[in-house]
């Protein structure tokens, strides 16, 4: 959607939604997808809980020695059953309010579709209405029964907001069900907000406290994701109501890109990055450049030269840039394409073969050689296969179109239209193979068009330019032969003198993703701390810290998604790329891509979920922050700063892995897996009351529970990613005894 949005903002169109409307809708849809994606990761979180031994928390490592000291297996089994029963009761109390909220969210999405005219309103007429008649009848029935509170009515947003508030109140029932099962001391159930020097958590044994906190965090995580999804859908409904009230949806208008957007589009032409940023994501200041790319300039430092100090040295820098362009992959690709084109066109420039070039229409092969080249060998393999198969398919279709009506123009035109109509289905159904479908269309149009032209003007007029007249059964065959010749010429210069493989592009892009994700993780943690301290400011204010961080996060996320799409495409191309030597480790690279995707999702969810801590965030009016809660958050911010948690370690590890993948060099030593987050344990040691169980009904505490869960999943994913890359690039051992034992083992095998 992001890639399509970039093009939609640049085009001139006739419609209702303006550029700013599309941008706002895209941002609102992104906010909806974040909590929905968080719910989709719940099985992964529960699997992680199971891998840790059941209800063992992420924030504490329980020693196996303590577990083995229990000599009562029946008592242990009973204890585990008790925890399962408590969890089922707590979740059971959440099912009904969650079901009501999910239904309200579905109605909210339907309301937004009706307001933006993506869904036909009841009573509408026309082709779309007839095609979606069943859906429209259902909407008409529900609207007639429900009055003005159904989706599509002006007052629906108020009804949806009321249902979300009801869920916020009803969620307390599941927390009370968890508390009533003995998770909170009896004297604190009656007055959970009264002060207590020791705190409720200190009255429980460490093992019980850790397991209870694990269940509580999971419960709060589910509630927070559902509540956030409801708020995001409510914001979308309010926005659609606003554009309807302003009259945006009443008429069509000419939509033209602004001069500012055209200027940014022009700047993108000179962007030398591997994956250029979109217009709105382009850094607007040096601070944004530093945050997005992790350094003061777009390019890496030139460690072979000091900064220029005089005019001569500055002129030399410009010469170096021009030389860098000449040795770049684009220039090499252009030179290969020129060689392939001239290998076919040289016949036209030699006097003995000029007549042959004109008579046999060899210009077709020149065109195919020019447009048939691709940057990588894998992409070229796909393109060549599709062109060859498309040419033979066009040969068969042309014979059928011409000889079934026996060459009569009227019959040929009818069959030509029918064949094109059927081929459009394949073009729409499989757009990935558009090159093959275009070859079929072009071959049909040129071949059939030539024969119908000869029928109209005669053979003498058709051959007056020097070309030879071909019978219908020959013209298509000549066309296919020219396509094969141009394809073979392009293929020859793609693989010689050496191929530019998709594997090299894949490796470079994957290393860039790791480096960018490391920067993204640091920026997200900076945002988290700013929200806790209350220094983020208004995101709409361009001079605020929050605006800078928001633009930086969006640019990083969008650039990473573009690179991720390119990496997945290059993995797909491996099946078409010839291999010399061993096979390409597709499974390992696919696993690394999957791990990077999940890591990016968790980091983005971490940024989104902490909006409850923001004083001026887009959802700040839905999170009522009292003075007591604000003080608690400031205390938490100071403690988070003093603990210096895994932020730096994760970023450094991602940088190391990025360098290893980019260079192919083995890691210098085995990177020790990060310990479990242990944030709750560290905070409790600094301030026992900061995570007291009496705060469970506070939305700030719920947000902390989400941060705890997501942060540990990020740590887990980084550990898994590290193991995968260690298996890919290897590890350098400096222990002589271990090296000898490994070598001796290989000899024995």
BELNORCOR-V847525 format. One record per residue. RES is the residue in three letters. PSI is psi in radians with two decimals (none if undefined). Layout:
res->RES psi->PSI
res->RES psi->PSI
This chain:
res->UNK psi->-0.63
res->UNK psi->-0.73
res->UNK psi->-0.72
res->UNK psi->-0.60
res->UNK psi->-0.64
res->UNK psi->-0.78
res->UNK psi->-0.61
res->UNK psi->-0.58
res->UNK psi->-0.39
res->UNK psi->-0.35
res->UNK psi->2.75
res->UNK psi->2.19
res->UNK psi->2.89
res->UNK psi->1.89
res->UNK psi->-2.85
res->UNK psi->-0.82
res->UNK psi->2.26
res->UNK psi->3.06
res->UNK psi->-0.77
res->UNK psi->-0.51
res->UNK psi->-0.76
res->UNK psi->-0.69
res->UNK psi->-0.76
res->UNK psi->-0.72
res->UNK psi->-0.70
res->UNK psi->-0.74
res->UNK psi->-0.70
res->UNK psi->-0.68
res->UNK psi->-0.62
res->UNK psi->-0.69
res->UNK psi->-0.51
res->UNK psi->-0.71
res->UNK psi->-0.47
res->UNK psi->-1.00
res->UNK psi->-0.55
res->UNK psi->-0.72
res->UNK psi->-0.60
res->UNK psi->-0.67
res->UNK psi->-0.60
res->UNK psi->-0.40
res->UNK psi->-0.03
res->UNK psi->-0.73
res->UNK psi->-0.63
res->UNK psi->-0.68
res->UNK psi->-0.76
res->UNK psi->-0.62
res->UNK psi->-0.67
res->UNK psi->-0.67
res->UNK psi->-0.74
res->UNK psi->-0.68
res->UNK psi->-0.49
res->UNK psi->0.07
res->UNK psi->0.39
res->UNK psi->-2.30
res->UNK psi->0.96
res->UNK psi->2.26
res->UNK psi->2.87
res->UNK psi->-0.43
res->UNK psi->0.08
res->UNK psi->2.44
res->UNK psi->1.94
res->UNK psi->2.17
res->UNK psi->2.44
res->UNK psi->-0.45
res->UNK psi->-0.68
res->UNK psi->-0.64
res->UNK psi->-0.66
res->UNK psi->-0.24
res->UNK psi->-0.31
res->UNK psi->2.14
res->UNK psi->0.26
res->UNK psi->1.50
res->UNK psi->-0.66
res->UNK psi->-0.69
res->UNK psi->-0.67
res->UNK psi->-0.76
res->UNK psi->-0.71
res->UNK psi->-0.66
res->UNK psi->-0.76
res->UNK psi->-0.70
res->UNK psi->-0.64
res->UNK psi->-0.72
res->UNK psi->-0.67
res->UNK psi->-0.70
res->UNK psi->-0.72
res->UNK psi->-0.75
res->UNK psi->-0.77
res->UNK psi->-0.67
res->UNK psi->-0.74
res->UNK psi->-0.75
res->UNK psi->-0.62
res->UNK psi->-0.65
res->UNK psi->-0.33
res->UNK psi->-0.26
res->UNK psi->-0.86
res->UNK psi->-0.91
res->UNK psi->-0.57
res->UNK psi->-0.70
res->UNK psi->-0.73
res->UNK psi->-0.69
res->UNK psi->-0.70
res->UNK psi->-0.73
res->UNK psi->-0.72
res->UNK psi->-0.66
res->UNK psi->-0.74
res->UNK psi->-0.73
res->UNK psi->-0.62
res->UNK psi->-0.72
res->UNK psi->-0.67
res->UNK psi->-0.69
res->UNK psi->-0.77
res->UNK psi->-0.70
res->UNK psi->-0.67
res->UNK psi->-0.75
res->UNK psi->-0.62
res->UNK psi->0.10
res->UNK psi->0.49
res->UNK psi->-0.41
res->UNK psi->2.27
res->UNK psi->2.38
res->UNK psi->2.70
res->UNK psi->2.32
res->UNK psi->-0.10
res->UNK psi->2.69
res->UNK psi->2.90
res->UNK psi->-3.09
res->UNK psi->-0.78
res->UNK psi->-0.67
res->UNK psi->-0.71
res->UNK psi->-0.64
res->UNK psi->-0.57
res->UNK psi->0.68
res->UNK psi->-0.70
res->UNK psi->-0.76
res->UNK psi->-0.74
res->UNK psi->-0.68
res->UNK psi->-0.67
res->UNK psi->-0.73
res->UNK psi->-0.67
res->UNK psi->-0.71
res->UNK psi->-0.80
res->UNK psi->-0.64
res->UNK psi->-0.62
res->UNK psi->-0.51
res->UNK psi->-0.62
res->UNK psi->-0.08
res->UNK psi->-2.31
res->UNK psi->0.22
res->UNK psi->0.15
res->UNK psi->2.87
res->UNK psi->2.35
res->UNK psi->-0.25
res->UNK psi->2.69
res->UNK psi->-0.46
res->UNK psi->0.15
res->UNK psi->-0.62
res->UNK psi->-0.64
res->UNK psi->-0.67
res->UNK psi->-0.75
res->UNK psi->-0.72
res->UNK psi->-0.65
res->UNK psi->-0.68
res->UNK psi->-0.63
res->UNK psi->-0.70
res->UNK psi->-0.63
res->UNK psi->-0.68
res->UNK psi->-0.69
res->UNK psi->-0.58
res->UNK psi->-0.70
res->UNK psi->-0.39
res->UNK psi->-0.38
res->UNK psi->-0.49
res->UNK psi->-0.72
res->UNK psi->-0.62
res->UNK psi->-0.69
res->UNK psi->-0.65
res->UNK psi->-0.65
res->UNK psi->-0.70
res->UNK psi->-0.69
res->UNK psi->-0.24
res->UNK psi->0.43
res->UNK psi->0.19
res->UNK psi->-0.21
res->UNK psi->2.42
res->UNK psi->2.64
res->UNK psi->-0.66
res->UNK psi->-0.34
res->UNK psi->-0.21
res->UNK psi->-0.63
res->UNK psi->-0.55
res->UNK psi->1.38
res->UNK psi->-0.23
res->UNK psi->0.05
res->UNK psi->2.70
res->UNK psi->2.60
res->UNK psi->2.15
res->UNK psi->-0.73
res->UNK psi->-0.52
res->UNK psi->2.64
res->UNK psi->-0.61
res->UNK psi->-0.50
res->UNK psi->-0.28
res->UNK psi->-0.18
res->UNK psi->2.67
res->UNK psi->2.70
res->UNK psi->-0.73
res->UNK psi->-0.77
res->UNK psi->-0.71
res->UNK psi->-0.76
res->UNK psi->-0.76
res->UNK psi->-0.66
res->UNK psi->-0.74
res->UNK psi->-0.59
res->UNK psi->-0.81
res->UNK psi->-0.73
res->UNK psi->-0.74
res->UNK psi->-0.70
res->UNK psi->-0.74
res->UNK psi->-0.78
res->UNK psi->-0.58
res->UNK psi->-0.83
res->UNK psi->-0.80
res->UNK psi->-0.73
res->UNK psi->-0.69
res->UNK psi->-0.75
res->UNK psi->-0.78
res->UNK psi->-0.71
res->UNK psi->-0.69
res->UNK psi->-0.74
res->UNK psi->-0.74
res->UNK psi->-0.72
res->UNK psi->-0.74
res->UNK psi->-0.66
res->UNK psi->-0.72
res->UNK psi->-0.66
res->UNK psi->-0.73
res->UNK psi->-0.74
res->UNK psi->-0.64
res->UNK psi->-0.77
res->UNK psi->-0.64
res->UNK psi->-0.63
res->UNK psi->-0.78
res->UNK psi->-0.51
res->UNK psi->-0.72
res->UNK psi->-0.56
res->UNK psi->-0.12
res->UNK psi->0.26
res->UNK psi->-0.62
res->UNK psi->0.16
res->UNK psi->-0.46
res->UNK psi->2.79
res->UNK psi->2.70
res->UNK psi->2.79
res->UNK psi->2.14
res->UNK psi->2.07
res->UNK psi->2.37
res->UNK psi->2.56
res->UNK psi->2.89
res->UNK psi->-0.60
res->UNK psi->-0.74
res->UNK psi->-0.68
res->UNK psi->-0.63
res->UNK psi->-0.75
res->UNK psi->-0.62
res->UNK psi->-0.72
res->UNK psi->-0.67
res->UNK psi->-0.55
res->UNK psi->-0.36
res->UNK psi->-0.58
res->UNK psi->0.23
res->UNK psi->2.13
res->UNK psi->0.11
res->UNK psi->2.75
res->UNK psi->-0.76
res->UNK psi->1.79
res->UNK psi->2.59
res->UNK psi->2.70
res->UNK psi->2.92
res->UNK psi->-0.85
res->UNK psi->-0.31
res->UNK psi->-0.07
res->UNK psi->2.27
res->UNK psi->2.38
res->UNK psi->-0.01
res->UNK psi->2.92
res->UNK psi->-0.55
res->UNK psi->-0.75
res->UNK psi->-0.68
res->UNK psi->-0.76
res->UNK psi->-0.73
res->UNK psi->-0.73
res->UNK psi->-0.79
res->UNK psi->-0.03
res->UNK psi->0.27
res->UNK psi->3.02
res->UNK psi->-0.27
res->UNK psi->2.89
res->UNK psi->-0.57
res->UNK psi->2.84
res->UNK psi->2.79
res->UNK psi->2.56
res->UNK psi->1.70
res->UNK psi->-0.08
res->UNK psi->-0.17
res->UNK psi->2.48
res->UNK psi->2.83
res->UNK psi->2.47
res->UNK psi->2.51
res->UNK psi->-0.22
res->UNK psi->3.11
res->UNK psi->-0.68
res->UNK psi->-0.76
res->UNK psi->-0.64
res->UNK psi->-0.63
res->UNK psi->-0.63
res->UNK psi->-0.58
res->UNK psi->-0.71
res->UNK psi->-0.67
res->UNK psi->-0.70
res->UNK psi->-0.71
res->UNK psi->-0.70
res->UNK psi->-0.70
res->UNK psi->-0.64
res->UNK psi->-0.61
res->UNK psi->-0.69
res->UNK psi->-0.55
res->UNK psi->0.11
res->UNK psi->2.91
res->UNK psi->-0.50
res->UNK psi->-0.76
res->UNK psi->-0.71
res->UNK psi->-0.72
res->UNK psi->-0.72
res->UNK psi->-0.65
res->UNK psi->-0.72
res->UNK psi->-0.75
res->UNK psi->-0.69
res->UNK psi->-0.70
res->UNK psi->-0.75
res->UNK psi->-0.69
res->UNK psi->-0.77
res->UNK psi->-0.46
res->UNK psi->-0.46
res->UNK psi->-0.57
res->UNK psi->-0.21
res->UNK psi->-0.46
res->UNK psi->-0.57
res->UNK psi->-0.33
res->UNK psi->-0.04
res->UNK psi->2.27
res->UNK psi->-0.72
res->UNK psi->-0.41
res->UNK psi->0.11
res->UNK psi->-0.74
res->UNK psi->-0.70
res->UNK psi->-0.70
res->UNK psi->-0.70
res->UNK psi->-0.77
res->UNK psi->-0.77
res->UNK psi->0.18
res->UNK psi->0.81
res->UNK psi->-0.06
res->UNK psi->-0.45
res->UNK psi->-0.73
res->UNK psi->-0.60
res->UNK psi->-0.75
res->UNK psi->-0.78
res->UNK psi->-0.71
res->UNK psi->-0.59
res->UNK psi->-0.74
res->UNK psi->-0.10
res->UNK psi->-0.16
res->UNK psi->2.61
res->UNK psi->2.82
res->UNK psi->-0.78
res->UNK psi->2.76
res->UNK psi->-0.60
res->UNK psi->-0.81
res->UNK psi->-0.65
res->UNK psi->-0.69
res->UNK psi->-0.73
res->UNK psi->-0.81
res->UNK psi->-0.76
res->UNK psi->-0.75
res->UNK psi->-0.76
res->UNK psi->-0.65
res->UNK psi->-0.73
res->UNK psi->-0.83
res->UNK psi->-0.69
res->UNK psi->-0.62
res->UNK psi->-0.77
res->UNK psi->-0.61
res->UNK psi->-0.71
res->UNK psi->-0.59
res->UNK psi->-0.81
res->UNK psi->-0.75
res->UNK psi->-0.72
res->UNK psi->-0.71
res->UNK psi->-0.75
res->UNK psi->-0.77
res->UNK psi->-0.62
res->UNK psi->-0.73
res->UNK psi->-0.33
res->UNK psi->-0.80
res->UNK psi->0.16
res->UNK psi->0.62
res->UNK psi->0.05
res->UNK psi->2.30
res->UNK psi->-0.77
res->UNK psi->-0.81
res->UNK psi->-0.64
res->UNK psi->-0.73
res->UNK psi->-0.73
res->UNK psi->-0.83
res->UNK psi->-0.59
res->UNK psi->-0.73
res->UNK psi->-0.73
res->UNK psi->-0.70
res->UNK psi->-0.73
res->UNK psi->-0.62
res->UNK psi->-0.76
res->UNK psi->-0.64
res->UNK psi->-0.45
res->UNK psi->-0.54
res->UNK psi->-0.79
res->UNK psi->-0.61
res->UNK psi->-0.71
res->UNK psi->-0.63
res->UNK psi->-0.67
res->UNK psi->1.27
res->UNK psi->-0.28
res->UNK psi->-0.51
res->UNK psi->0.70
res->UNK psi->-0.50
res->UNK psi->-0.78
res->UNK psi->-0.74
res->UNK psi->-0.65
res->UNK psi->-0.67
res->UNK psi->-0.71
res->UNK psi->-0.84
res->UNK psi->-0.83
res->UNK psi->-0.74
res->UNK psi->-0.74
res->UNK psi->-0.80
res->UNK psi->-0.79
res->UNK psi->-0.77
res->UNK psi->-0.93
res->UNK psi->-0.66
res->UNK psi->-0.66
res->UNK psi->-0.77
res->UNK psi->-0.70
res->UNK psi->-0.54
res->UNK psi->-0.73
res->UNK psi->-0.69
res->UNK psi->-0.54
res->UNK psi->-0.84
res->UNK psi->-0.25
res->UNK psi->2.82
res->UNK psi->-0.67
res->UNK psi->-0.77
res->UNK psi->-0.57
res->UNK psi->-0.47
res->UNK psi->0.14
res->UNK psi->-0.39
res->UNK psi->-0.04
res->UNK psi->-0.12
res->UNK psi->2.73
res->UNK psi->2.46
res->UNK psi->2.30
res->UNK psi->2.52
res->UNK psi->2.81
res->UNK psi->-0.61
res->UNK psi->-0.17
res->UNK psi->-0.58
res->UNK psi->-0.65
res->UNK psi->-0.69
res->UNK psi->-0.69
res->UNK psi->-0.70
res->UNK psi->-0.78
res->UNK psi->-0.70
res->UNK psi->-0.69
res->UNK psi->-0.67
res->UNK psi->-0.75
res->UNK psi->-0.67
res->UNK psi->-0.86
res->UNK psi->-0.64
res->UNK psi->-0.75
res->UNK psi->-0.68
res->UNK psi->-0.77
res->UNK psi->-0.68
res->UNK psi->-0.67
res->UNK psi->-0.80
res->UNK psi->-0.11
res->UNK psi->-0.66
res->UNK psi->-0.20
res->UNK psi->2.52
res->UNK psi->-0.35
res->UNK psi->2.56
res->UNK psi->2.54
res->UNK psi->1.78
res->UNK psi->2.67
res->UNK psi->-0.33
res->UNK psi->-0.69
res->UNK psi->-0.73
res->UNK psi->-0.71
res->UNK psi->-0.78
res->UNK psi->-0.73
res->UNK psi->-0.74
res->UNK psi->-0.64
res->UNK psi->-0.70
res->UNK psi->-0.67
res->UNK psi->-0.64
res->UNK psi->-0.79
res->UNK psi->-0.74
res->UNK psi->-0.72
res->UNK psi->-0.65
res->UNK psi->-0.63
res->UNK psi->-0.78
res->UNK psi->-0.70
res->UNK psi->-0.71
res->UNK psi->-0.70
res->UNK psi->-0.74
res->UNK psi->-0.67
res->UNK psi->-0.73
res->UNK psi->-0.59
res->UNK psi->-0.71
res->UNK psi->-0.73
res->UNK psi->-0.80
res->UNK psi->-0.64
res->UNK psi->-0.64
res->UNK psi->-0.67
res->UNK psi->-0.69
res->UNK psi->-0.30
res->UNK psi->0.33
res->UNK psi->0.13
res->UNK psi->-0.69
res->UNK psi->-3.06
res->UNK psi->2.18
res->UNK psi->-0.51
res->UNK psi->-0.32
res->UNK psi->2.05
res->UNK psi->-0.32
res->UNK psi->-0.05
res->UNK psi->2.79
res->UNK psi->-0.61
res->UNK psi->-0.65
res->UNK psi->-0.76
res->UNK psi->-0.80
res->UNK psi->-0.65
res->UNK psi->-0.82
res->UNK psi->-0.67
res->UNK psi->-0.77
res->UNK psi->-0.76
res->UNK psi->-0.76
res->UNK psi->-0.76
res->UNK psi->-0.79
res->UNK psi->-0.81
res->UNK psi->-0.71
res->UNK psi->-0.68
res->UNK psi->-0.69
res->UNK psi->-0.68
res->UNK psi->-0.79
res->UNK psi->-0.67
res->UNK psi->-0.70
res->UNK psi->-0.70
res->UNK psi->-0.69
res->UNK psi->-0.78
res->UNK psi->-0.67
res->UNK psi->-0.68
res->UNK psi->-0.56
res->UNK psi->-0.70
res->UNK psi->-0.58
res->UNK psi->-0.20
res->UNK psi->-0.49
res->UNK psi->-0.30
res->UNK psi->-0.02
res->UNK psi->2.22
res->UNK psi->2.59
res->UNK psi->2.29
res->UNK psi->2.08
res->UNK psi->-2.60
res->UNK psi->2.92
res->UNK psi->2.68
res->UNK psi->2.33
res->UNK psi->1.29
res->UNK psi->-0.69
res->UNK psi->-0.77
res->UNK psi->-0.78
res->UNK psi->-0.67
res->UNK psi->-0.68
res->UNK psi->-0.71
res->UNK psi->-0.72
res->UNK psi->-0.73
res->UNK psi->-0.74
res->UNK psi->-0.69
res->UNK psi->-0.67
res->UNK psi->-0.77
res->UNK psi->-0.64
res->UNK psi->-0.73
res->UNK psi->-0.69
res->UNK psi->-0.77
res->UNK psi->-0.71
res->UNK psi->-0.73
res->UNK psi->-0.68
res->UNK psi->-0.58
res->UNK psi->-0.72
res->UNK psi->-0.72
res->UNK psi->-0.74
res->UNK psi->-0.40
res->UNK psi->0.17
res->UNK psi->-0.37
res->UNK psi->-0.37
res->UNK psi->-0.14
res->UNK psi->2.35
res->UNK psi->-0.47
res->UNK psi->0.47
res->UNK psi->3.01
res->UNK psi->-0.38
res->UNK psi->0.37
res->UNK psi->-0.51
res->UNK psi->-0.27
res->UNK psi->-0.20
res->UNK psi->1.77
res->UNK psi->1.87
res->UNK psi->1.89
res->UNK psi->3.00
res->UNK psi->-0.70
res->UNK psi->-0.71
res->UNK psi->-0.68
res->UNK psi->-0.72
res->UNK psi->-0.70
res->UNK psi->-0.70
res->UNK psi->-0.66
res->UNK psi->-0.68
res->UNK psi->-0.72
res->UNK psi->-0.67
res->UNK psi->-0.76
res->UNK psi->-0.65
res->UNK psi->-0.67
res->UNK psi->-0.68
res->UNK psi->-0.68
res->UNK psi->-0.48
res->UNK psi->-0.46
res->UNK psi->1.13
res->UNK psi->-2.82
res->UNK psi->0.17
res->UNK psi->-0.92
res->UNK psi->-0.69
res->UNK psi->-0.77
res->UNK psi->-0.75
res->UNK psi->-0.76
res->UNK psi->-0.73
res->UNK psi->-0.74
res->UNK psi->-0.64
res->UNK psi->-0.76
res->UNK psi->-0.77
res->UNK psi->-0.65
res->UNK psi->-0.79
res->UNK psi->-0.66
res->UNK psi->-0.74
res->UNK psi->-0.67
res->UNK psi->-0.71
res->UNK psi->-0.39
res->UNK psi->0.05
res->UNK psi->2.50
res->UNK psi->2.72
res->UNK psi->2.49
res->UNK psi->-0.49
res->UNK psi->2.84
res->UNK psi->2.16
res->UNK psi->2.07
res->UNK psi->2.33
res->UNK psi->2.46
res->UNK psi->2.48
res->UNK psi->2.87
res->UNK psi->2.66
res->UNK psi->-0.77
res->UNK psi->0.43
res->UNK psi->-0.74
res->UNK psi->-0.68
res->UNK psi->-0.74
res->UNK psi->-0.74
res->UNK psi->-0.67
res->UNK psi->-0.59
res->UNK psi->-0.61
res->UNK psi->-0.69
res->UNK psi->1.78
res->UNK psi->-0.45
res->UNK psi->-0.11
res->UNK psi->-0.61
res->UNK psi->0.61
res->UNK psi->2.50
res->UNK psi->-0.21
res->UNK psi->-0.18
res->UNK psi->0.18
res->UNK psi->-0.45
res->UNK psi->-0.01
res->UNK psi->2.36
res->UNK psi->-0.50
res->UNK psi->-0.66
res->UNK psi->-0.68
res->UNK psi->-0.72
res->UNK psi->-0.69
res->UNK psi->-0.70
res->UNK psi->-0.71
res->UNK psi->-0.75
res->UNK psi->-0.72
res->UNK psi->-0.80
res->UNK psi->-0.85
res->UNK psi->-0.69
res->UNK psi->-0.67
res->UNK psi->-0.59
res->UNK psi->-0.62
res->UNK psi->-0.79
res->UNK psi->-0.72
res->UNK psi->-0.76
res->UNK psi->-0.61
res->UNK psi->-0.68
res->UNK psi->-0.76
res->UNK psi->-0.72
res->UNK psi->-0.69
res->UNK psi->-0.76
res->UNK psi->-0.69
res->UNK psi->-0.73
res->UNK psi->-0.56
res->UNK psi->-0.69
res->UNK psi->-0.46
res->UNK psi->-0.91
res->UNK psi->-0.33
res->UNK psi->3.09
res->UNK psi->2.41
res->UNK psi->2.11
res->UNK psi->2.33
res->UNK psi->0.03
res->UNK psi->1.96
res->UNK psi->-0.72
res->UNK psi->-0.73
res->UNK psi->-0.69
res->UNK psi->-0.71
res->UNK psi->-0.73
res->UNK psi->-0.67
res->UNK psi->-0.76
res->UNK psi->-0.70
res->UNK psi->-0.66
res->UNK psi->-0.67
res->UNK psi->-0.64
res->UNK psi->-0.72
res->UNK psi->-0.62
res->UNK psi->none
